[in-house]
């Protein structure tokens, strides 16, 4: 074995005869570094971490216990095996050494064969530990890579679904971007309020925002003569139009069952699709839910969707100004909209006005 392939052993002992004896014993199999004090041993270990340390306990100024504590506190040397060399034979001494991180004890006067056997065994154990750590790191990186691939596929699938809904509706891609931004900002603001703080974690907010573009996915199932009708719907047509909420939820629930019930983004998308036309006072559809019985993601979407609809031009109406839209929405506070959400909307109204201009339809 050439010198570059040999493991490095650091020996820390204040007795010159011990250093000489151990060096003579190990030098044919290992690269040996010698230190005659704890301070010098730490200096060598931190400068170029060895593969294993043989450490004397009884040393002046800095004993072996203090040395091992500093070795274990440094990330560079924390996982390095340390074998104590000691004349102490009390169980309490060994117990303390193991508690501080030592892997073994070799008692003085030591047997050369025992020393070589124990060094070899612990180096082999450390080699397997390093292999497993490297394998674990590789597996973690592979899992992250696969998860990112799934997320990209998921995002692509959602984009296709949203594009289908946009293609069959008067809404534009900018409607999706605007409402998604409104939902995110409302959720972030609400996350600082006591009522919803526990629910609206950063991860939840991100999932809700990613789910919001699917709010009208059910419109794919609405006949063209109703969906694209430029004028006012008849009562019968409006009843058919309202079914997009349940149909959208059904599509998303089937997708969620296929991908796994733990997909929170699809859970929130299902809630939004079904319930974003519910009203705080129970006058909405399809379930006439009242107050906080309406899922919070759907309540967030309701404010974002109505504001955007008021600000947008349609074949059957002109766009309202920001001030007109705010006045109309205030009339719905406590009736159409969650009052706490309306407080958030009012606090963010200048941002909403800027977003509406920045992401205006061409």
N, C-alpha and C positions, 0 to 999 in steps of 0.2 A: 504494500500500500504506500503510495507516495505521500509526501508531507501534507499536501493540500487536502487530501481525503481524510486525514486523521482527525479525530475529535480533539477538542482542546479542553484540558483540565486545569483549573486554577486552584492552586494550593495556598491557603492562608494559614500561617502558623508562625508564632514568634520564636520558635526554637530552631536554630540553624541546622542541627543534626537531623531533626524530623524532615525539614525541607529537602536536605540532601538525600536522605533515605528514600523518601517518596519519589523524588525526581529520578533517582536511579531505577526504581521499580517500574515507573510508568513510561519512561522516555522512549522505550522501544515500540510501544503501541500507540502512544498519544503525544500530542504536542502539549508540553507542560509549561505553565506560567507560575512563577513563585512570588509570594508576597510575605514579608516578615512582620506585617502589622495589618490591623483591620482597615485603617485608612488607605494604605497602599493597595490592599485587596479590592476595595471599592473603586478606587481609581482605575485599576486594570479592568475590572468587570464592566464598568460603565463605558470605558473607552472602546472596548471590543468584547462583547459578552461571550464568555466561554460556553461550552456545552454542559459542563458540570463543575461544581465547586466542592472541594474538600476543605472544611472550615473548622479550625480549632476553637474550642469554647473559651478556655482559660488563657486570655491575653490581656496585657496591660493597656490602659487608656481606653480601648474600645474592645469589649469582649465579643465572642461569637454571636451572642443573642442580639446585640445591637447591630452587628454587621448584617445578619439575616433579615432583620426588620427593614433595613435600608434597601437591601436587595429586592425584597418582596414589594416594597413601596414604589419601585421604579418599573414602569412598563417594559423597559428594555430587558430587565433581568427577572421579572416577576415569576415567569414560568420555568426558570432554570432550576434543575434539581440541585439541592444542597445536602451534602452528607456531613454530619458533624464528626469531628475527631475529638475524642474525649477520654479522660481518665476517670470521669465521674461515672458511677454505676448506680446512682440512686434513681428510682423510678420517676420521681418528681422532676428530675433534670431532663429525662427523656420526654416526659409528658409535655414539659414546657417547650422543648425543641420542636416536637411535632406540631404543637399549637401554633408555633411561629412559622411553620411551613417546611421544616426539614423532611426529607424523604427517608432518611436512615441514620443510624449511628454506627461508627466503627470505634471500638474501644481500644485504648492504648494499654499495653503494647500490642500492636495490631499484627495479624497474620497476613503476609503478602498475598497468599492465595485467596483469603477471604476478601481482602481489599479489592483485588482484581475482579473477583466474581461479582461483588456488589456494584462496583463501578460499571461493569459490563451490563449487568441486569438493569440498572437504572437508566443507562444510556439507551438501551433497547426500549424500555418503557416510554422514555421521552420521545424517541423516534416514532413510535406508534401514536403517541399523543399528537405530535406535529402532523403526522399523516392525516389523522382524523380531523384535526383543526383545518388543515388545507382542504380536505374533502368537504367539510361542513361549509367552509367559505365558498367553495365552488358550487355546491348545491344551492346555497342561498342566492348566489348570483344567477344561477340557472333558473331558480324559481322566480326571481324578480324579472328576468328576461321573459319568461313564459307569461307571467302576469301582465307585463307591459304589452305583449303581443295580443293577449285576450282583450285588454282595455282598448287597444287600437282597433281591433275587430269590432268590439262593442260600439265604440264611437262611430265607426264606419257604418255599422248596421243602423244605428240611430239616425245618422245623417241621411241614409237612404229612405228610412221611414218618414222622416220629417219632410224630405224633398217630395215624396209622394203626396203628402198632405198639402204642401204648398202648391204643387202642380194642379191640384183639383180645387183650390180655394183662391179667394182674392188676396189672401195674406202673402206677404213677401218674406224673403229671407231676413230682411232687416227687422221685420216684426218679431221674428224668433230671437234675433240678437238683442233687440231692445227689451223685450219682456224677460229674457234670461238675465240681463243686467239689472233690471228693476227688482226681480225676485232676489237675486244675490244681495243687493244693497239693503233691501228691506229685512232680509234674514240676518244680515250682519248687525244691523241696527237693533233688531229685536233681541239678538243674543246677549245684549248688555242689560236687558230688562229682567227682573226677577222671575216673571211668570214663565218665560220660555228659555231661560239661560241654560238649564240643564240639558234640554233637548237639542238646542241649536249649537252643537259643537262645530268646529271648523270642518270636520269630515262630513257631518250631516248637511251643513250648508252647501258644501261642494256637490254632494249627491243630489240635493234638491234642485240646485241650479242646473245641473246636467240633465235632470229629469224634465225640467220645465218645457223644453221644446216639443215634448210629446203630448202637450195638453189637448190638442185638437186632432190627434191621430185617428180618432174614430170617424172623422169626416170623410175618410177614404170610402166608408161604407154607405154614404148618403148619395142618393141618385143625383145626377148632374142637373136635372131640371129643377131640383129644389136647392141644392148647394149653390148653384151659380145663378139663381134667379136674381135679377137686378132690383126688383121691387120688394114690397113688403110681402111676407109669407102669409098664406091663409092659416087659420087655426089648425087645420088638418096638416098642412105642410110644416107648420112650426112643431107639431108633435113629433113628426118624423125627424125633423132637424134635431130635436132634443135627444134623440136616441144615440147621437154620436158620443155622448158621455159614457153610457153603459157599454157601447160597442168598443170604444177606445180602451176602457178598462179591461174588457174581455181579451182583446188582442194582447195587451201588456201582461195580463195574468198568465196567459198561455205561454208567452215567452219566458216569464219568470219561472214557471214550473219546469220548463225545459232547461233553463240555465241554473236553477237552484233557488230555493226560497230565501237564501241568505243574501241575495242581490238587493241591497237597500235602494240603489238608484231606481230599479224597476218597481220596487214597492212604492216609492214616493211618486213615480210616474203614474202608476195605477191609481193612487189616491187623487192625484191632480187631475187625471183624465176624467174620472168619475165625478169629482166633487167641486171643480172650479166654478161651476154655475150655481152652487148652493149659496144661500143668503143667510146672514147672521140671524135674521128674525124668523127663519124657517120658510121663507117664501120662494126658495130656489128649487132647482131640480138636479138630479132625478129622485132624491130621497127625502126632500124637505127637512134636512138636518138643521138643528138650531145651535147657535153659539159654538162652543168649543167641541161639540160633537163633530163639527166639520174638521177634517184633518188639517193641521197647520200648513202643510205644503200647499193644499188647495186654497186656503185663505190667502196665502201669499200670492198665489197665481191670480186669484180673483182681482186683487188690487192692481197688479201689473197689467193684466189683460184688459180690464175696463179702461184704465188710464190710456193705454195704447190705442184702444178702439176709438176713444173720444178724440185723440190727437190725430188720427189717421183719416184720410179721405177714402170714401167708399163710393161705388156707383150710385148709391141711394142717399148719400149725405156728404156735406163738406166737412173738412177737419175743423175741430174746435181749437181755439187758442189755449195756451197753458192755463191762463186765469179762468177761462170758462170751464175747462175740464176739472180744475180743482174745485170750483164752486159746485159743479154737478156732483162730484164725488163726496163732498162734504154733506150734501143732502142725504147721501146714503150711509153716513156714519151711524152705526148702531142698528141700521136696518139691513143694508146690503153688506156692509163691511164690518169686520172686527174693529171695535173702537181703538184698541191698543195699536193695531196695525195702521189705522188712520193717523194716529199720533206720529208713528214712524214715517208715514208717507208725507205728512206736513213738514216734519223735520228735514226730509230729504227732497222736498219739492223742487228746490233750485237745481239739484243734481238731475232729477227726472227731466226738467225742462232742457238742460244741456244735452242729456243723452238723446232726447227726442230730436233735437236739431242735428247733433253729430251723426246719428244713425238714421236720418230721414230717408224715406223712399225716394228713389230717383224719379 
